[in-house]
Amino acid sequence: MNTREHREKHDEVPLEEVRHEAYRLWQQEGCPAGRELDHWLAAKELVKHRRAKRPPPPEEPKIRDTERLVEPE
């Protein structure tokens, strides 16, 4: 796992989503210079909140080890 993947997994915020949102915010404000960090942090918060509202992915059915060994007749 490279550094970016580790950081992304640890932060639970996909960098591509943050990058896209930060760019959108920058464009919305007329492409001002020197506001990169403001846009990045705002975008990160937006993505965090957006992802928190998503329902969790469905869980796979839990199969016990013994069920895997039994073959249907």
Backbone torsions as a table, in degrees:
resi	resn	phi	psi	omega
1	MET	NA	127.0	179.9
2	ASN	-82.3	174.3	-175.2
3	THR	-60.4	-42.8	-178.5
4	ARG	-63.4	-44.8	179.6
5	GLU	-62.6	-41.5	179.5
6	HIS	-62.6	-47.6	-178.8
7	ARG	-63.9	-42.4	-178.8
8	GLU	-64.1	-42.3	180.0
9	LYS	-68.4	-39.6	-178.2
10	HIS	-68.0	-41.1	-179.6
11	ASP	-78.4	-20.1	-178.6
12	GLU	63.9	20.6	177.7
13	VAL	-125.6	113.3	-179.5
14	PRO	-63.8	126.0	-176.6
15	LEU	-62.3	-35.6	179.7
16	GLU	-62.3	-39.2	178.2
17	GLU	-66.0	-42.2	179.5
18	VAL	-64.4	-44.5	-179.5
19	ARG	-59.8	-44.9	179.9
20	HIS	-63.3	-44.7	-178.6
21	GLU	-67.7	-39.6	178.8
22	ALA	-63.7	-40.7	177.8
23	TYR	-63.7	-42.0	178.5
24	ARG	-61.7	-44.7	178.7
25	LEU	-62.5	-42.7	179.5
26	TRP	-59.8	-44.4	178.6
27	GLN	-66.3	-39.7	179.9
28	GLN	-59.5	-34.8	-177.8
29	GLU	-88.9	9.4	177.1
30	GLY	86.7	22.5	176.3
31	CYS	59.9	49.4	-179.0
32	PRO	-71.2	146.2	177.2
33	ALA	-83.3	147.3	174.0
34	GLY	81.6	11.3	-178.4
35	ARG	-114.8	18.6	-174.6
36	GLU	-55.8	-48.1	-177.6
37	LEU	-64.7	-41.1	178.0
38	ASP	-59.0	-46.0	-179.7
39	HIS	-66.4	-39.7	-179.2
40	TRP	-63.6	-47.7	-177.6
41	LEU	-66.7	-39.7	177.9
42	ALA	-64.8	-41.8	179.7
43	ALA	-64.9	-40.5	179.7
44	LYS	-61.6	-42.6	178.1
45	GLU	-65.3	-42.0	178.0
46	LEU	-60.2	-44.3	-179.7
47	VAL	-66.2	-41.6	177.8
48	LYS	-58.0	-47.3	-178.7
49	HIS	-66.8	-40.5	179.1
50	ARG	-62.2	-42.9	-178.9
51	ARG	-72.1	-29.3	179.1
52	ALA	-68.3	-27.2	-179.4
53	LYS	-81.5	-16.2	-179.8
54	ARG	-71.3	142.9	174.9
55	PRO	-70.1	149.5	179.7
56	PRO	-65.4	152.8	178.6
57	PRO	-64.2	147.8	-178.9
58	PRO	-64.0	141.2	179.4
59	GLU	-79.5	145.3	175.3
60	GLU	-74.6	147.6	178.8
61	PRO	-60.8	136.9	-178.6
62	LYS	-81.0	125.6	-179.9
63	ILE	-115.0	126.1	177.5
64	ARG	-74.3	154.5	-179.1
65	ASP	-56.5	-37.6	-178.3
66	THR	-67.2	-30.1	178.8
67	GLU	-71.0	-27.5	178.1
68	ARG	-71.9	-28.0	-177.1
69	LEU	-81.9	-21.8	-176.5
70	VAL	-84.1	126.9	177.5
71	GLU	-101.3	136.9	179.5
72	PRO	-67.3	145.4	-179.1
73	GLU	-95.5	NA	NA
